[in-house]
Each structure stands twice: as structure tokens, then as C-alpha cells.
């Protein structure tokens, strides 16, 4: 299985590199910002009771 995968990646190496670059660009555009998903307020990490 990995031998076939390795041959395919080696054969289409420029397509694979381009696909990774496109995927990174799309994820950069679609992913939320770090300030939206993180918190620096310590009380957010404590239980609510």
C-alpha cells in the first residue's frame, strides 16, 4: 500500500505540492482567528460551581 502511495507521490510530486499549498491557503482563509478560540482569562478554565 505505501509502495503504491510513494510511487504516486513521486510521479505527481508537483501536483502534490500544489495541492498542499492550496489546502494551506484554504485552511488559512476558513480557520477562525486565534483570538476567537483562545482565552487569557484564567477564570474561564475553572469549574463553574
N, C-alpha and C positions, 0 to 999 in steps of 0.2 A: 504494500500500500504506500509506504513512504518513498519507495524507489520510484513509483509512478508519479507521485507528487513532486519529488525532486526533479525528475526529468521534465515535467510540465512547467515547473517554475523556471528551470534553466532555459527551456525552449522559448518561453514567453516572458522573459525577465523584464523587458521594458514595459510590457502591459501590466505585469505585477507591480512594478514600481509606480507606474501611473495610477493604478487602482488604489494603492496605499496613500498616495498623495491626495487623490480625490476624496478618499474616505476621511483622511485627517482634516481636510478643508470643510467637508460637510459636517463632521462632528464639531469642529470649532464654531461653525455658524449655529448649530442646533443645540449645543450644550448650554445649560444655564451658567451664568457667571458665578465665580467663586463667592462673591458677597451674597448671592441669593441662597446658597446652600450651606454656608458656614455661619457660625455664631461665635462671637468673642465674649458673650455674656456668660459667666460661669454658672449663673442660676438656671440656665437652660439645660444643664447637664445633671441637675439634681432631681430627685423624685418630687412629684407634685404634692405629696401629703405632708 
